Amino acid sequence: VTWSAEKYQRLLAATVAAHPELKLNYNKIAAMFGEGTTYDSIETRYRQVKKQAKELQAEIESGIRPAEAPPTPRKRKQAG
């Protein structure tokens, strides 16, 4: 993966999709984020994240992508 702003948003959307029970507190998020951010601006941004999360979940449910990630390849130990 080459990490970009879009990939970080996809990561956030995947996290939201993987944890539908997660209840986000936009007021606290705005306070943590700072820079004059408000509840409304955070909630608006998360609308896009939630939309993408639904799309990712639909891909899993329709079989476009597998529900499990492939295992991380292990490096062979060097003889030494």
All heavy atoms as an XYZ file, in Angstrom:
634
protein
N       0.849     -1.177      0.000
C       0.000      0.000      0.000
C       0.888      1.231      0.000
O       1.828      1.324      0.773
C      -0.911      0.022      1.257
C      -1.676      1.316      1.355
C      -1.839     -1.160      1.269
N       0.549      2.168     -0.840
C       1.182      3.482     -0.808
C       0.212      4.399     -0.079
O      -0.892      4.648     -0.556
C       1.448      4.000     -2.239
O       2.280      3.057     -2.909
C       2.107      5.360     -2.217
N       0.624      4.883      1.095
C      -0.283      5.648      1.942
C      -0.431      7.070      1.439
O       0.541      7.768      1.212
C       0.193      5.629      3.389
C       0.057      4.268      3.962
C       1.041      3.330      4.098
C      -1.140      3.647      4.423
N       0.528      2.174      4.628
C      -0.817      2.334      4.834
C      -2.459      4.066      4.523
C      -1.765      1.462      5.344
C      -3.393      3.190      5.049
C      -3.044      1.900      5.445
N      -1.669      7.466      1.255
C      -2.035      8.806      0.813
C      -3.229      9.259      1.652
O      -3.762      8.482      2.449
C      -2.431      8.776     -0.665
O      -3.595      7.958     -0.838
N      -3.671     10.479      1.456
C      -4.842     10.976      2.187
C      -6.063     10.099      1.899
O      -6.848      9.794      2.803
C      -5.124     12.421      1.807
N      -6.202      9.669      0.656
C      -7.331      8.811      0.286
C      -7.249      7.450      0.980
O      -8.262      6.898      1.404
C      -7.398      8.622     -1.236
C      -7.763      9.879     -1.994
C      -6.583     10.839     -2.207
O      -5.399     10.416     -2.089
O      -6.851     12.019     -2.469
N      -6.046      6.920      1.098
C      -5.871      5.624      1.768
C      -6.163      5.742      3.267
O      -6.732      4.836      3.866
C      -4.464      5.071      1.551
C      -4.176      4.710      0.117
C      -5.009      3.543     -0.359
C      -4.628      3.230     -1.792
N      -5.346      2.103     -2.337
N      -5.780      6.877      3.870
C      -6.090      7.079      5.281
C      -7.601      7.189      5.493
O      -8.141      6.687      6.471
C      -5.374      8.304      5.848
C      -3.950      8.015      6.228
C      -2.887      8.499      5.479
C      -3.664      7.242      7.350
C      -1.576      8.223      5.825
C      -2.349      6.960      7.704
C      -1.315      7.449      6.939
O      -0.022      7.168      7.287
N      -8.313      7.838      4.566
C      -9.770      7.906      4.685
C     -10.368      6.515      4.507
O     -11.300      6.143      5.221
C     -10.387      8.865      3.675
C     -11.913      8.904      3.833
C     -12.574     10.066      3.165
O     -12.006     11.146      3.094
N     -13.780      9.846      2.686
N      -9.828      5.725      3.586
C     -10.312      4.355      3.391
C     -10.052      3.525      4.657
O     -10.884      2.713      5.050
C      -9.640      3.726      2.175
C     -10.143      2.334      1.860
C      -9.419      1.772      0.624
N      -9.789      0.415      0.374
C     -10.772      0.020     -0.435
N     -11.484      0.924     -1.077
N     -11.042     -1.251     -0.606
N      -8.897      3.732      5.296
C      -8.587      3.038      6.547
C      -9.609      3.392      7.619
O     -10.111      2.520      8.336
C      -7.174      3.398      7.019
C      -6.742      2.846      8.380
C      -6.736      1.318      8.373
C      -5.365      3.384      8.730
N      -9.948      4.659      7.736
C     -10.947      5.090      8.693
C     -12.309      4.478      8.359
O     -13.009      3.976      9.238
C     -11.033      6.615      8.711
C     -11.963      7.247      9.724
C     -11.640      6.800     11.149
C     -11.891      8.758      9.619
N     -12.673      4.466      7.076
C     -13.941      3.870      6.655
C     -13.955      2.371      6.938
O     -14.971      1.823      7.383
C     -14.187      4.139      5.174
N     -12.841      1.694      6.705
C     -12.756      0.260      6.980
C     -12.896     -0.006      8.476
O     -13.534     -0.986      8.887
C     -11.429     -0.300      6.458
N     -12.333      0.864      9.303
C     -12.456      0.724     10.747
C     -13.918      0.880     11.175
O     -14.431      0.088     11.967
C     -11.571      1.760     11.467
O     -10.214      1.570     11.049
C     -11.667      1.639     12.976
N     -14.596      1.865     10.618
C     -16.012      2.082     10.927
C     -16.841      0.892     10.446
O     -17.725      0.411     11.155
C     -16.506      3.414     10.308
C     -18.019      3.539     10.394
C     -15.834      4.602     10.996
N     -16.540      0.373      9.262
C     -17.277     -0.770      8.720
C     -17.048     -2.023      9.552
O     -17.970     -2.818      9.765
C     -16.874     -1.020      7.269
N     -15.833     -2.209     10.041
C     -15.498     -3.400     10.824
C     -16.081     -3.364     12.229
O     -16.197     -4.404     12.878
C     -13.976     -3.551     10.896
N     -16.452     -2.181     12.689
C     -16.975     -2.020     14.050
C     -18.287     -1.240     14.025
O     -18.348     -0.097     14.495
C     -15.953     -1.317     14.936
C     -14.689     -2.086     15.076
N     -14.570     -3.160     15.941
C     -13.501     -1.986     14.432
C     -13.363     -3.668     15.827
N     -12.699     -2.983     14.922
N     -19.366     -1.844     13.506
C     -20.642     -1.115     13.416
C     -21.203     -0.713     14.780
O     -22.028      0.188     14.863
C     -21.571     -2.094     12.689
C     -20.946     -3.430     12.857
C     -19.463     -3.198     12.998
N     -20.734     -1.364     15.844
C     -21.210     -1.023     17.190
C     -20.550      0.242     17.728
O     -20.984      0.796     18.740
C     -20.942     -2.191     18.159
C     -19.494     -2.371     18.563
C     -18.559     -3.004     17.527
O     -19.018     -3.407     16.445
O     -17.356     -3.082     17.822
N     -19.527      0.735     17.046
C     -18.778      1.903     17.487
C     -19.653      3.149     17.438
O     -20.247      3.466     16.415
C     -17.551      2.093     16.598
C     -16.575      3.189     16.957
C     -15.919      2.894     18.302
C     -15.514      3.303     15.877
N     -19.764      3.837     18.566
C     -20.540      5.075     18.659
C     -19.556      6.224     18.835
O     -18.886      6.335     19.869
C     -21.498      4.988     19.854
C     -22.316      6.215     20.086
C     -23.431      6.344     19.086
C     -24.332      7.511     19.501
N     -24.901      8.198     18.403
N     -19.435      7.060     17.819
C     -18.476      8.159     17.851
C     -19.087      9.392     18.516
O     -20.233      9.740     18.261
C     -18.030      8.497     16.426
C     -17.325      7.365     15.686
C     -17.100      7.745     14.238
C     -16.019      7.019     16.357
N     -18.303     10.046     19.344
C     -18.726     11.263     20.019
C     -18.101     12.439     19.257
O     -16.942     12.803     19.474
C     -18.260     11.236     21.477
C     -18.733     12.434     22.258
O     -18.851     13.534     21.732
N     -18.990     12.217     23.541
N     -18.876     13.019     18.353
C     -18.361     14.081     17.481
C     -17.954     15.325     18.274
O     -17.038     16.041     17.871
C     -19.388     14.455     16.413
C     -19.752     13.297     15.515
C     -21.075     12.960     15.282
C     -18.777     12.533     14.893
C     -21.416     11.901     14.456
C     -19.102     11.468     14.076
C     -20.423     11.160     13.856
O     -20.752     10.116     13.048
N     -18.602     15.578     19.384
C     -18.226     16.716     20.219
C     -16.819     16.540     20.769
O     -16.000     17.458     20.719
C     -19.224     16.866     21.366
C     -19.820     18.243     21.433
O     -19.498     19.113     20.646
N     -20.705     18.439     22.394
N     -16.536     15.348     21.303
C     -15.191     15.079     21.831
C     -14.156     15.039     20.714
O     -13.027     15.495     20.888
C     -15.177     13.774     22.619
C     -15.837     13.896     23.969
C     -15.646     12.638     24.774
C     -16.292     12.790     26.145
N     -16.103     11.586     26.956
N     -14.524     14.480     19.578
C     -13.603     14.439     18.438
C     -13.244     15.861     18.027
O     -12.072     16.171     17.793
C     -14.196     13.645     17.256
C     -14.341     12.171     17.637
C     -13.327     13.807     16.011
C     -15.135     11.346     16.644
N     -14.241     16.744     17.949
C     -13.990     18.149     17.589
C     -13.060     18.806     18.601
O     -12.143     19.542     18.228
C     -15.307     18.910     17.487
N     -13.280     18.523     19.886
C     -12.419     19.103     20.921
C     -10.989     18.590     20.778
O     -10.025     19.367     20.882
C     -12.970     18.775     22.308
N     -10.828     17.288     20.541
C      -9.486     16.712     20.373
C      -8.803     17.256     19.122
O      -7.609     17.539     19.128
C      -9.570     15.185     20.265
C     -10.023     14.508     21.518
S      -8.723     14.605     22.748
C      -9.453     13.665     24.045
N      -9.571     17.391     18.055
C      -9.016     17.870     16.785
C      -8.573     19.320     16.905
O      -7.526     19.708     16.392
C     -10.059     17.717     15.673
C      -9.510     17.922     14.300
C      -8.963     16.871     13.600
C      -9.518     19.177     13.711
C      -8.441     17.058     12.330
C      -9.001     19.377     12.441
C      -8.456     18.307     11.752
N      -9.371     20.121     17.594
C      -9.016     21.527     17.781
C      -9.187     22.352     16.517
O     -10.029     22.042     15.676
N      -8.405     23.396     16.382
C      -8.399     24.272     15.213
C      -9.767     24.875     14.918
O     -10.106     25.135     13.764
C      -7.854     23.534     13.984
C      -6.433     23.053     14.154
C      -5.849     22.410     12.909
O      -6.303     22.715     11.792
O      -4.929     21.601     13.071
N     -10.587     25.068     15.964
C     -11.904     25.676     15.777
C     -12.938     24.740     15.184
O     -14.011     25.183     14.771
N     -12.632     23.452     15.148
C     -13.546     22.475     14.572
C     -14.786     22.335     15.445
O     -14.698     22.347     16.667
C     -12.854     21.103     14.451
O     -11.647     21.272     13.721
C     -13.720     20.109     13.720
N     -15.948     22.194     14.805
C     -17.211     22.063     15.529
C     -17.794     20.663     15.359
O     -17.362     19.891     14.492
C     -18.246     23.071     14.991
O     -18.530     22.738     13.623
C     -17.751     24.507     15.097
N     -18.789     20.362     16.186
C     -19.537     19.115     16.068
C     -20.018     18.935     14.629
O     -19.847     17.873     14.038
C     -20.738     19.138     17.031
C     -21.679     17.974     16.857
C     -21.609     16.867     17.702
C     -22.649     17.973     15.862
C     -22.467     15.791     17.550
C     -23.513     16.900     15.701
C     -23.415     15.814     16.541
O     -24.263     14.747     16.383
N     -20.631     19.986     14.079
C     -21.209     19.888     12.735
C     -20.168     19.598     11.662
O     -20.420     18.810     10.748
C     -21.975     21.169     12.376
C     -23.284     21.293     13.136
O     -23.825     20.257     13.572
O     -23.760     22.439     13.295
N     -19.000     20.216     11.772
C     -17.983     19.974     10.743
C     -17.451     18.547     10.829
O     -17.204     17.908      9.792
C     -16.842     20.998     10.833
O     -16.158     20.888     12.059
N     -17.310     18.023     12.042
C     -16.852     16.634     12.198
C     -17.926     15.671     11.712
O     -17.650     14.727     10.962
C     -16.480     16.346     13.672
C     -15.275     17.187     14.104
C     -16.230     14.856     13.897
C     -13.972     16.880     13.401
N     -19.174     15.899     12.095
C     -20.277     15.025     11.690
C     -20.413     15.008     10.171
O     -20.629     13.953      9.572
C     -21.575     15.485     12.365
C     -22.719     14.499     12.243
C     -23.530     14.668     10.981
O     -23.554     15.781     10.421
O     -24.126     13.677     10.546
N     -20.258     16.154      9.542
C     -20.343     16.230      8.078
C     -19.237     15.412      7.432
O     -19.470     14.680      6.469
C     -20.263     17.704      7.610
O     -21.380     18.402      8.156
C     -20.281     17.804      6.101
N     -18.041     15.514      7.949
C     -16.914     14.748      7.411
C     -17.150     13.250      7.578
O     -16.853     12.458      6.690
C     -15.612     15.177      8.087
C     -14.392     14.511      7.562
C     -14.123     14.959      6.148
N     -12.957     14.253      5.664
C     -12.643     14.140      4.394
N     -13.385     14.701      3.479
N     -11.596     13.476      4.031
N     -17.686     12.863      8.729
C     -17.939     11.441      8.981
C     -19.072     10.892      8.116
O     -19.144      9.681      7.913
C     -18.191     11.177     10.467
C     -16.931     10.796     11.183
C     -16.143     11.756     11.801
C     -16.490      9.480     11.217
C     -14.972     11.416     12.440
C     -15.319      9.132     11.857
C     -14.564     10.102     12.465
O     -13.401      9.765     13.094
N     -19.936     11.745      7.610
C     -20.959     11.256      6.667
C     -20.287     10.599      5.468
O     -20.725      9.551      5.001
C     -21.853     12.403      6.187
C     -22.935     12.754      7.130
C     -23.888     13.748      6.487
N     -24.308     14.698      7.496
C     -24.661     15.944      7.260
N     -24.640     16.423      6.040
N     -25.038     16.719      8.238
N     -19.248     11.228      4.961
C     -18.507     10.663      3.823
C     -17.831      9.360      4.215
O     -17.824      8.396      3.443
C     -17.470     11.671      3.324
C     -18.064     12.946      2.772
C     -17.017     14.032      2.554
O     -15.830     13.809      2.706
N     -17.467     15.218      2.203
N     -17.265      9.316      5.408
C     -16.595      8.112      5.896
C     -17.613      6.977      6.034
O     -17.366      5.847      5.607
C     -15.881      8.385      7.244
C     -15.386      7.101      7.869
C     -14.746      9.375      7.047
N     -18.777      7.277      6.617
C     -19.812      6.255      6.795
C     -20.340      5.755      5.447
O     -20.632      4.569      5.297
C     -20.954      6.797      7.648
C     -20.586      6.931      9.107
C     -21.781      7.461      9.895
C     -21.476      7.552     11.367
N     -22.633      8.036     12.133
N     -20.458      6.649      4.484
C     -20.899      6.244      3.138
C     -19.888      5.264      2.546
O     -20.259      4.223      1.994
C     -21.059      7.470      2.235
C     -21.505      7.122      0.838
C     -21.623      8.362     -0.028
C     -21.974      7.947     -1.446
N     -21.913      9.052     -2.389
N     -18.620      5.588      2.650
C     -17.586      4.701      2.137
C     -17.565      3.390      2.917
O     -17.367      2.325      2.338
C     -16.215      5.377      2.177
C     -15.145      4.577      1.471
C     -13.813      5.305      1.390
O     -13.572      6.282      2.088
N     -12.944      4.826      0.527
N     -17.814      3.439      4.220
C     -17.867      2.226      5.039
C     -18.979      1.304      4.543
O     -18.792      0.087      4.441
C     -18.084      2.583      6.506
N     -20.132      1.861      4.205
C     -21.243      1.058      3.665
C     -20.858      0.427      2.334
O     -21.207     -0.719      2.059
C     -22.492      1.915      3.503
C     -23.174      2.232      4.809
C     -24.421      3.058      4.602
C     -25.049      3.410      5.946
N     -26.269      4.196      5.800
N     -20.137      1.167      1.509
C     -19.678      0.631      0.218
C     -18.700     -0.526      0.432
O     -18.788     -1.549     -0.253
C     -19.027      1.736     -0.614
C     -20.000      2.794     -1.090
C     -19.331      4.033     -1.651
O     -18.073      4.110     -1.679
O     -20.063      4.950     -2.073
N     -17.773     -0.368      1.367
C     -16.815     -1.436      1.653
C     -17.533     -2.672      2.185
O     -17.232     -3.803      1.780
C     -15.770     -0.955      2.666
C     -14.836      0.168      2.204
C     -13.959      0.626      3.360
C     -14.001     -0.260      1.021
N     -18.502     -2.476      3.084
C     -19.267     -3.592      3.626
C     -20.054     -4.294      2.523
O     -20.126     -5.523      2.493
C     -20.209     -3.115      4.733
C     -20.933     -4.229      5.448
C     -19.980     -5.174      6.172
O     -19.002     -4.741      6.754
N     -20.269     -6.444      6.122
N     -20.627     -3.525      1.602
C     -21.385     -4.111      0.488
C     -20.479     -4.962     -0.401
O     -20.905     -6.010     -0.904
C     -22.059     -3.006     -0.326
N     -19.234     -4.529     -0.596
C     -18.276     -5.320     -1.382
C     -18.014     -6.670     -0.729
O     -17.930     -7.686     -1.403
C     -16.961     -4.560     -1.554
C     -17.045     -3.372     -2.475
C     -15.738     -2.595     -2.554
O     -14.701     -3.083     -2.051
O     -15.753     -1.488     -3.128
N     -17.894     -6.677      0.587
C     -17.675     -7.928      1.322
C     -18.907     -8.819      1.205
O     -18.808    -10.005      0.888
C     -17.354     -7.644      2.813
C     -16.071     -6.844      2.975
C     -17.343     -8.934      3.633
C     -14.795     -7.576      2.718
N     -20.082     -8.240      1.463
C     -21.319     -9.015      1.457
C     -21.649     -9.585      0.087
O     -22.220    -10.663     -0.015
C     -22.472     -8.160      1.980
C     -22.356     -7.865      3.461
C     -23.371     -6.859      3.969
O     -24.168     -6.324      3.167
O     -23.360     -6.597      5.186
N     -21.281     -8.871     -0.980
C     -21.575     -9.356     -2.334
C     -20.520    -10.328     -2.852
O     -20.698    -10.913     -3.914
C     -21.694     -8.175     -3.295
O     -20.427     -7.560     -3.491
N     -19.417    -10.475     -2.113
C     -18.371    -11.396     -2.533
C     -17.333    -10.792     -3.459
O     -16.455    -11.499     -3.951
N     -17.414     -9.499     -3.698
C     -16.408     -8.835     -4.542
C     -15.025     -8.979     -3.916
O     -14.036     -9.187     -4.607
C     -16.753     -7.347     -4.763
C     -18.012     -7.230     -5.631
C     -15.588     -6.586     -5.393
C     -18.517     -5.804     -5.791
N     -14.989     -8.843     -2.586
C     -13.738     -9.015     -1.850
C     -13.977    -10.021     -0.739
O     -15.080    -10.112     -0.203
C     -13.270     -7.678     -1.247
C     -12.731     -6.731     -2.276
C     -12.108     -5.468     -1.696
N     -13.043     -4.666     -0.905
C     -13.042     -4.614      0.427
N     -12.176     -5.289      1.131
N     -13.915     -3.866      1.073
N     -12.943    -10.761     -0.354
C     -13.111    -11.731      0.740
C     -13.297    -11.023      2.084
O     -12.829     -9.892      2.271
C     -11.812    -12.532      0.714
C     -10.821    -11.639      0.046
C     -11.594    -10.784     -0.916
N     -13.975    -11.706      3.010
C     -14.233    -11.140      4.329
C     -13.002    -11.195      5.235
O     -12.951    -10.537      6.255
C     -15.395    -11.867      4.992
N     -12.016    -11.989      4.851
C     -10.791    -12.109      5.641
C      -9.613    -11.583      4.833
O      -9.515    -11.827      3.632
C     -10.535    -13.568      6.020
C     -11.600    -14.166      6.914
C     -11.588    -13.587      8.316
O     -10.491    -13.277      8.823
O     -12.673    -13.444      8.900
N      -8.711    -10.896      5.507
C      -7.496    -10.396      4.848
C      -6.528    -11.552      4.626
O      -6.503    -12.507      5.401
C      -6.839     -9.328      5.707
N      -5.728    -11.480      3.572
C      -4.721    -12.530      3.368
C      -3.684    -12.473      4.482
O      -3.430    -11.406      5.048
C      -4.098    -12.183      2.015
C      -4.396    -10.739      1.798
C      -5.660    -10.446      2.550
N      -3.085    -13.616      4.814
C      -2.074    -13.611      5.879
C      -0.824    -12.843      5.439
O      -0.516    -12.758      4.251
C      -1.765    -15.090      6.091
C      -2.164    -15.756      4.822
C      -3.275    -14.938      4.235
N      -0.125    -12.318      6.410
C       1.129    -11.630      6.137
C       2.189    -12.676      5.820
O       2.378    -13.626      6.586
C       1.571    -10.806      7.364
O       0.537     -9.878      7.669
C       2.873    -10.073      7.105
N       2.863    -12.533      4.672
C       3.914    -13.513      4.343
C       5.041    -13.457      5.358
O       5.414    -12.386      5.830
C       4.403    -13.095      2.961
C       3.661    -11.877      2.583
C       2.731    -11.512      3.678
N       5.554    -14.606      5.700
C       6.671    -14.675      6.656
C       7.977    -14.819      5.874
O       8.044    -15.534      4.899
C       6.495    -15.842      7.598
C       5.234    -15.730      8.424
C       5.199    -16.814      9.476
N       3.958    -16.742     10.205
C       3.829    -16.187     11.396
N       4.874    -15.649     11.986
N       2.665    -16.162     12.005
N       8.979    -14.117      6.363
C      10.292    -14.207      5.731
C      10.972    -15.485      6.231
O      10.854    -15.861      7.393
C      11.145    -12.999      6.092
C      10.604    -11.707      5.494
C      11.524    -10.553      5.825
C      10.977     -9.285      5.202
N      11.805     -8.120      5.506
N      11.688    -16.118      5.335
C      12.442    -17.314      5.743
C      13.654    -16.900      6.542
O      14.286    -15.883      6.282
C      12.913    -18.074      4.499
C      11.782    -18.697      3.738
C      12.332    -19.514      2.618
N      11.241    -20.057      1.819
C      11.405    -20.939      0.872
N      12.619    -21.356      0.563
N      10.385    -21.391      0.208
N      13.957    -17.713      7.524
C      15.155    -17.446      8.325
C      16.378    -17.789      7.493
O      16.413    -18.791      6.785
C      15.144    -18.281      9.601
C      14.075    -17.861     10.580
C      14.184    -18.659     11.851
C      13.121    -18.209     12.824
N      13.207    -18.968     14.084
N      17.368    -16.947      7.578
C      18.609    -17.164      6.851
C      19.459    -18.194      7.609
O      19.552    -18.144      8.829
C      19.370    -15.849      6.734
C      18.558    -14.774      6.069
C      19.140    -14.369      4.732
O      20.299    -14.581      4.484
N      18.340    -13.778      3.891
N      20.044    -19.104      6.866
C      20.949    -20.073      7.474
C      22.192    -19.331      7.941
O      22.719    -18.476      7.246
C      21.313    -21.160      6.471
N      22.658    -19.669      9.105
C      23.786    -18.871      9.527
C      24.537    -19.431     10.592
O      25.454    -19.416     11.149
